[in-house]
Amino acid sequence: MRFYKPIFCCEFEGAAETQQAVVEQDTKLGTATVSVESVSGYKVKESPRVVDRWLDAVVHVAGSPPVFLVIIGGLLVWALMGIRFANSDVWIAVISDVQAILCYVFDSFLMRQLLREYSEQRSAMAEIKSRCNSHDRMLAKVKETLGSEGIRRYVEGYNSEPLRPLDHGFRTQSRFARLIILSAKMFGHITTVGLYWVGIFVWLGFGHQFHWSDRWQLYINDATSALMVLVFAFLACLRECYADYTNTCVDEIFRLDATLEKELRHLGQDELPNIPETIMPPKESYLQVVIYYYADVIGTLVGIIVLLLVIIAWAAAGPAFHFNNTWWLLIGTYAGLVGLFDSFVLRNVQGKVHQYIRRQISDLEEADNVLFAGLSLPIPATDTTKQASLTQRVSRSMDAVSSHLLMVVAGFMLTIGCIITSSAMNWSLTGQLISNVPPSIIETFFMLILITGQNDAEAQARVDLSNIYYRRQRLLSFVKHVRSTEEQMQVLDMEDAA
């Protein structure tokens, strides 16, 4: 019997598509050229389950420009209508409910994006490593044929060509995507996070003047609700933009790697297929594994189905509450409390995803270094991230703390504390606001930190992908140099024999 496991606890096996060298002979010059027209690029593998494919399609639409613009328009309409209905408690409660439900749904979408990001990049790393193993085998055969002295002669006579920069998909990006990525620098900056907390403290400063009333609490609840919806929609759109150009980068690396494989197969007359590479799941604590199971629930339709059932139960309870303010806030309170805990889980899983991907890239870099050392080839100068400024160091420290496992535990205890407090107050309007306002403030803060973490991870990913691209360029140039020199020597030998 097969037991269900979350994606983070499953091993993965992937093999790069084997490339067969197609040689085009030039009878006049007596040379051969390896055709690169049919090299395999990067192909995103779809989920085998229809439901997952549908969910991925919905998530992609949710992160699209039209949906983002519709949400922006909705927030503007809400702000204008607030001029007319600002004094209505029901109006404020309804807006709070809409925000909580939207953010609950986007919680699932953002988690689904994280699961998809991990799955796609793990698959890409497995294929690159599979092809790297074949390169290692074929280069060892070439070295054995030429001998150490022959390899040294080729390395000494090797004229390094200038490295072409990796495009990163910038040329294929729309203006909207570039605007979103540029805006992410502002949203995820430590200054923006600081200004957010300044606004919270200003609101607290007016508490005494408003006698700490429900109305005073509803003001900040509405403000953070609007900001949270904006940040959720922005983050979903940002991740889709990042995914598009990351896939473009990986496709360029795959095509270059496949060309290198073809050249090596022609040079060494190798026809062995690429061997599958297995990536084992990282070992984690029991508590972290439990979080992974919960994350898989959030990132599937299960979380949405639970929300629909709760909404049905809430609607059925309306007559018993006489559709009063307390009833209106109930669904928002539920969605808000779940969203509060989910924000801690999202932050933790995001940190783990980036940590795992970085570990796979480090393993690939180590394998490449061994390959270059075996050929006595100098490793090309690598790109590096710019020296972090003070604000970046503060952001990264805050990023590391917020993604720690213990923060998820703290988030769970805070959620339980809100439930206990509201229950002690019989879930009155004030009691529900206690379970609405602090979660809303904290969740909005975590969403801003998610943008900060995403920006930092993508900056590192651009450097890592560029370095992989440069190393493969250098290997391809070396192999082409060896092949062309060997062919020229064969032509000279044939002429001398004639």
N, C-alpha and C positions, 0 to 999 in steps of 0.2 A: 504494500500500500504506500502510495506516495503522499507525503505530507506537504502542506503548503509552506513555502518559505518566502520572505520578502526578498526583493532583488539584491539587497546588500548582503544577504547571507547565502547567496547561491554562487557556485563557481561557474565560470563561463569559458567556453571553448570556441575559438574562431581561427579560421585559416584564410590567408589571402588567396585570391584567385590566381592560379598558376598562369604565368605569361609564357607563350611560346614565341621564340624568336622567328620573325619573318624577314628573311634576308633578300635584299634587292641587289642584284649583281650589275655592276657597270663594266660592260665588256671592253669599252675603249680604254678606261683607266685601269682596269683589272682590279677594282676595289669592290667591297661589299658594304652596303648600308643597311642597318637594322631599322625596319619600319616601326614608327612609334604612333601611327595613326590609330591603332586599335588597342591601345593600352587601357587598362581598367582604372576608372576613377573611383571616388568614394560614393557608395550607395547606402543611404539610410535604410536600415532594415525595419520593415513594418512589424508590428506585433502580430503573432499568429492568431490572436483572439479578435473577433469582429468587434466586440464591445470596446476593447482597448483602442482599436483603430478609430472607432467613432468618437471616443472620448478625446483622443489626440487631435482629431479634426476640430472638435468643439473648442478645445484649449487654444489651438492655433488661431481660430476665428476670434476668440476672446482677447487675444493679444494683437489683433490687427488694428491698423489705423482707424477704420470706420467705427469700430466699437469704442476705441479710446475717445474719438471725437464726439460720439453720442453721449458718453459719460460726462465729458466736459460740458456739453450742451445741457445735460440734465442737471448738473450742479449749478449752472448759471440760472436755469429756470427756477430751481429750488430757492436760490438766493433772492430772485426777484419776487417770487410768490411769498417769501418770508416777510416782505414789507407789508403785505396785506394781512397775513395770518400769524404774525409774530407773537401775538398775545394769546394764541390758542394752544392750550396744553395738548389737545389731541393732535394738532398739526405737528407739534414738536415730537410727540411720541411716535407718530407715523413715520416721520423722517428718520428717527432713530431706528425704527424697525427695518425700514428699507435699507439703510446703511448696514445694519448688522447682518441681514440676510445676504446682501451683495458681497460683503466681505467674507462671510462664511463660504459662499460659493467660490470666490476668488482664492480662498485658502486652499481649497481642493485643486483648483487650476494651477496655482503656484507650486504645490507639492507635485502635481503631475508633471510639470515642466522640469522639476529637479530630478524626478525618477527617470524621465526621458533623457535628460542631459547625461546622467550617469550611465544609462544603458547604451546610448549612442557612442559616447567617448570611450567607454570600456571596450565596446566592440571594435572601434577604430584602432585602439592601442593593441588589441589582440592580433588584428590583421597586420599591423605594421611590424610587430614583434615576430609574427610568423614569417613574414617576408625577410626580416632582418636575419633570422636563423638560416634561411636559404642563401642569403648573400654571404654570410659567414662561411657556409659550407663551400660555396662556389669560389670565393676568393681564396680559401685555403687550398683548393685544387689548383687554382692559377698560380699561387705562390709555390706550390710543390713542383709544378711544371717548369716555371721560370727559374726557381731557385732563389736563395736569399740574395745572391749577387745580382741576378737579373732584376729582382724587385728593387734593389737599391739603385741600380742603374736607371730604371724608369722613374723612380722617385726623384733622383738628382736631376734628371733631364725634364722633369715634369714642369710645365709652365702653367702656373695657377691662373685660371681665368677669373675675371671679376665676378663676384657673386651677385646674382639677381635678387632683389628684395622680394619678400613675400607680399602679395597684394592685400591680404587680409579681407578681401571682398569689398574694399572701399569703393572701387570703380563701379561695382554692381549695386551699391546701396542707393536707395532713393533719398531724396532730400529729407523726407519725413524721418527715415531711419537715422540719418546723420544728426537731425535735430534732437531726436530722442536720446541718442548716445551723448550728445553734447549737454543736454539738460540733466542727464544722470550725474554728470560731474558736479552740478550745482546742488541737486537734491541730496546726493550722498556725501556732500562735504561736511566736515565737522562743524563749520560755521552755521550751516542750516540746522543741524541738530541742536546746536547751542541756542540759536534763535527760537527754536521750538520750545525749549525749556524756559527761556525768558518769558515767552507768552504764557506758559503755564503758571509761572510765579506771579506774573502780573494779575492773572485771574484769581489766584489765591489771595493776593493783596486786597482785592475788592470783596472778599468773602464777608468780612465784618460789616461793611456798608450794606450788603444785601441780607444780613442776618443769617448767613449760611443756608439760605432758603432753597427749596426745590427748584425754583426758577433760576437761581444763580447756578445750580448744578446743571440744569438743562442747557444753559448757554454754552458751557465748555463742552458738553456732550455733543451738541450740534456742530460746534466748530471742529472738534476732533473727528467727528463722524464724516464731515465733508472732506477733510484732509485725508482721512484714511481711505475713503473711496478713491480719491484721486491717486494716492500713492499705490494702492493695489492695482488699479488699471494701468498706471504708468509702469510698474514693475513687470507686469505680465507682458506689456508691449516691449519693454526693454529687453527682456529675456529672449523674445522671439527675434528681435533684431540681432542680438549677440549670437544666437544659434545659427542664423542665416549666414553671417560672415565667417563664423567658426567652421561651418561645413564647407564654405568656399576654400578656406585655408587647407583643411584636411584633404579636400579633393585635389588641390594642387600638389600636396605632398604625395598622395597616392599615385598620381600620374607620373611624377618624377621617380618614385620608387619602382613603379612598374616598368618604366623605361630602363632603369638600372638593372632590373632583373632580366629583361630581354637581352641587354648587352652582355651580361655575365653568362647567360645560357648560350649565346652565340659563341662567346670566347672560349668557354669550357666544354661546349657540347653536352650540356647538362639538361636532362629531361625529367628529373625527379620532381614530383609535385611538392608544393609548399606544405610543410607539416603543421597541423593545428597547434595553436598556442593556448595553454590553459591558464586562466587568471583565477587564483584562489581568493575566496572572500577573506577580508581582514578579520583578525580575531578581535572581538569586542567583549565588553562586560555584559552580564546578563541584562542589566538595566538598559544598556544601549540597544541591545537586540529587541527588547520590549518596545522601545521607541520606534525602531524600524518597522515592527509589525503595525504599530499605530499609524506610522507614516504611510504605509501601504494602504491602510483603510482610508485615510484622507485622500490619497491620490488616485482612488478608484471611485466607481459610482456608489459604493457603499455609503460614504459620507453624505452624498447628495440625497440618497434614498432615505437615510435617517432624518435628514432635515425635512423632507416632504412629509414623512409620517408625523413629525412633531408639529408642522404647520397645520395638518389636518386635525390633530388632537387639540391644538390651540383654537382653531376656528370652531370646533365643536363645543369648546368650553365658554365661548362668547356669551351665550344667554345666561349662564350661571353667574357671570361677572357683570351682567347688564351692559356689556361693551364699554366699561368705564376706562379711565386712564391706566389703572393697574393692569387690566386685561391687554390694552394696547401695547404696554411695555413688556409683557411677558415673553413674547416671541423674540423681541430684541434682546432681552436679558439672557435668554437661553443661547441665542446665536452669538451674543457678545462674550459670554463666559467660555463657550467652546472656542471661539475665535481667539480669545486671550491665550488659552493653553496652546492652541495650534500655532500661534506666532512664536512661542518658545521652541516648539518642535521644528517649525520651519527653519528657524535660525540655526538650530543644532544640526539638522540634516544638511542644510546648505554648506556649513563648515565641513562636515564629513565628506560630502561629495567632492568639494574642491581639494580636500586633503587626500582622498583616494586617487583622484585623477593626477594630482601632482606627484604622488608616489609612483604611479605607472610611468609617467614621463621621466622621472629620475632613473627608474630601472632601464628604460630605453636609452637614456643618455649614457649610462654606465656601459651598456652593451656596445654602443657606438664607439665609446672611447677605447674599449678593448679591440674592436675591429680596426680602428685607425692605428693603434699601437702595434698590432700584428703586421701591418703593412708599412710601418715606420712613416706614416703620413702625418703631417702636421694637422691638428684639428683646427678648422677655420675659426677666425675670431668670432666670438659669439656676442649677440645682443645681451644687454643687461638692463634690468629695470633701473630707472633713475634713483639717485639717492633720496630716500624718503625725507620729506619735510617734517617739521614739528607736528603740523596738523595731521599728516598722513600717519605718523607714528602713534599719535593719540587715537586716530581712527582704527588702526590695526589692533591696538591694545584693547580698545572697547569692543572690537569685532571678535577678538579671541575670548574675552570674558563672556560676551553675550551668547556665544555658541557652545559654551562648556556644558557638559552633561548636568552638572549641579544646577545650572540655570533652569533646565527643564523641570528638575525637582522643585526648585523655588517657584516656578510658574504653576505647577500643580498645587502646591500648598497655598499659593495666593488665590487660586480659583476656588479651592475648598473653603478658604477663609471668607471669601465673598459670599459663597452659598450659605455658610453658617450664619453670617451676620444678617443677610437678607431674610433667612428663615426665622431668626430671632425677632425680626420686625414684622413677621407675618406677611412678607412680600408686599408691603404697602408701597406707595409711590416712592417715598424716601428710601425704603429698604431696597427697592429695585434699582434706584439710581446709584446706590452704593455698589451694586453689581454691574452697573453700566459705565459710570464715569471713570473710576480707576482703571478698569480693563481697557477702556477706549484710549485713555492717555498712554498707557504702557504699550498697547498693541501698535498704536501709531508710531511710537518711538522705535519699536522693533522693526517695523516696515522700513523706516528711514535707514536703520542699520543694515537691513537686507540689501538696500541699494549700495551702501558703502562697501559691503563685502563682495557684491557682484562686480563692482567697478575694479576693486583690487584684484580679484581672481582673474578677470578678463585681461587686465594689463599684464599679469604674469603669464597668462596663456598665450598672448600675442608674442611675447619674448620666447617662450618655449617652442612654439610652432615655427617661428622664424629660424631658431637654431637647428631644429630637425631638418628643415628645408635646406639650410646652408650645408649641413653635413652630407646630405644626399647629393647636392650639387657637386660637392668636391669629389665624392666617390665616383659619380658618373663621369666627371671630367677625367679622372685618373684611368678608369676602365676604358673609356674611348681612346685615350692616349695610348694605352697598352695595345688595344686592338688595332688601331691605325698603324702603329709602328711595326707590329708583327706582320700585318698584311703587306706593308711596304718592303719589309725584309724578304718576305716570300716572293714578291714580284721580282726583286733584285736577284734572288737566288735562281728563279726561273730564267731570267735574262742571261745570267752568267752560264747556266747550264746549256742554254740554246747557243 
